[in-house]
Amino acid sequence: MKRILSLLLLSALLVILAACSSSKSIDNGGGGGGGGTVANSVALSVGPGPSDLTNGGYANILFATVTVCQPGTSNCTAIDHVLVDTGSFGLRIFSSELPSGFTLSPIASGSGSLYECLPFVDSYAWGPVVSADIEMAGEKGSSVPVQLMMNTAAPTTCTSTVAVAGSSQVSTVNDLGAKGILGVGNFGTDCGTYCTTVQKFDLYFGCSSSSASSCTQAATPESNQVVNPVQTFAADNNGVMIQLGSPDSGSGTASGTMFFGVGTQSNNTPASGVTAVKLDSKGDFTTKFQSTTYGSSYADTGSNAYFFGTITNTTTLTTSTGITGCNLGTAANPAYFYCPSSELSESATMAASATPTSTTTVNFKVGNANTTTGFALDDLAGTNTDDTSFDWGLPFFFGRTVFIGFDGASSSLASGSYIAF
């Protein structure tokens, strides 16, 4: 996820109108995907969210259910309302969502246990890395490194160096609007080779106890880093296919299916006419909208709006795109979105950032964020902090079938990392 946790009141619904941020890294794991006949699909939904939310619900959050098991056993628990995120890598579950007595073994770091500090734009997650078997449909990943997000203090190096100084901790379901994050982005691990040696922004820590004062940054092999669980499946592991319906105008919700693998079974085979957009080493492609070229663009189900352009005047709320802006936050904590007087029909061009090159035109809508209602919003759009990136958030996925190709793997669409639709 590229952005996360600007909490706003929007049309009587408390919604997250930002998306998540995470490090991108390159992992060479995964082969050609492998065929198979196992069940390879899970249901997706966009709706009210977990029953234990106390703040009214969140907009444009894509949910799935993930089953977590103690390694090598049948002692499992199903975690519903996990946020499906194509912009991050790995499974993260709030420790509070595990049943009483259900324990997962920590992964060692030196003489202690491995912890992770995962930074977002204005927040961070902290917690131990544990080993779990992960099951979805008929697929299974064994002894997969998973982060348990906790409501405990993090070391100063995490809160002031790795994360943005002064940012808040994501420690409860209310903070996120979900019980966890399922990162199925293009790469394998969330830090890669950078964290195999101790560096300033190393995400991983070795802790001799649960006290933050016992934790120091630690070199961590990629095999122990939090990993995209789909890449650990025996088959159907070269990517995912996300098929999401358009929002229902009555209920304000949406539903769909995520298929594991690309072209590995009859139900995940791309139709003719699908265009693949190859990504660069950071997982980005290029978008041209109006006269601006956004070289760091990405498609991210973990972002609950389109994010592009900037606010050029915070008093008049004019924007670099010429679309009317609005502040749905406060003066101290602004959240700038687009609020045109009527819904706009726009188009932009996506261009590949790696060989083979390809371009495709995408039509999209921009609505008034101040008046829209519902949990599934296909025209929600906001501004960025600069004009270098175009975030194709969850609204892009509504009414489409989108393929996410994994780095180090291949399919009939392309080799390596790509998005295709």
GIVEN-V247749 format. One record per backbone hydrogen bond with DSSP energy under -0.5 kcal/mol. CO is the residue of the C=O (numbers start at 0). NH is the residue of the N-H. If there is no record, write none. Layout:
co: [CO:CO]
nh: [NH:NH]
This chain:
co: [1:4:5:5:7:7:9:12:12:14:14:17:19:30:32:32:33:38:39:41:43:44:45:49:59:60:60:61:62:63:65:65:66:67:68:69:73:74:76:76:77:78:80:80:81:82:82:84:84:87:89:90:91:92:93:94:98:100:104:106:108:111:112:113:114:115:115:116:117:121:122:123:124:125:126:127:127:128:129:131:132:133:134:135:138:139:140:143:144:145:146:146:148:149:154:154:155:156:156:157:163:167:168:171:172:172:178:179:180:180:181:181:182:185:187:190:191:192:193:194:198:202:203:204:204:205:206:210:211:213:215:220:220:221:225:226:227:228:229:237:238:239:240:240:241:241:242:243:243:246:247:251:251:252:253:254:255:256:256:257:258:263:264:265:267:270:274:275:276:277:279:283:284:285:286:286:287:288:291:291:292:293:294:296:297:297:299:301:302:305:306:308:309:309:312:312:316:317:317:318:323:325:325:332:334:335:336:337:343:343:345:347:348:349:350:357:359:361:363:365:366:367:367:374:374:375:376:377:378:379:380:381:387:389:389:390:390:391:392:392:393:393:394:396:399:399:401:402:402:403:404:405:408:413:416:417:418:419]
nh: [20:6:7:16:9:14:12:9:14:7:16:303:2:409:235:236:235:137:259:257:255:62:253:52:61:46:62:83:44:81:67:78:134:76:132:72:75:69:67:78:79:65:178:179:63:84:181:87:183:184:182:146:180:148:96:97:101:102:130:113:111:108:206:128:204:117:126:118:124:167:119:169:117:149:115:129:147:106:145:143:68:140:66:138:135:233:133:131:226:129:92:148:94:151:157:158:159:160:161:162:166:123:170:175:176:177:93:82:91:182:84:183:89:406:227:193:194:195:196:219:201:116:217:114:206:215:112:213:214:207:205:223:224:224:189:90:230:231:232:405:260:403:242:258:243:401:256:398:399:248:251:374:375:247:45:244:43:242:258:41:240:35:267:268:262:273:420:277:418:352:282:279:296:350:288:293:348:291:288:293:294:286:296:284:299:391:302:303:393:381:390:383:311:319:316:317:324:311:312:321:338:327:336:329:327:382:325:368:345:365:363:361:287:359:285:351:349:347:345:343:368:370:371:59:376:377:379:364:366:305:337:307:295:297:391:306:392:299:395:396:396:397:397:399:243:401:241:404:419:239:417:408:415:410:278:404:276:402]
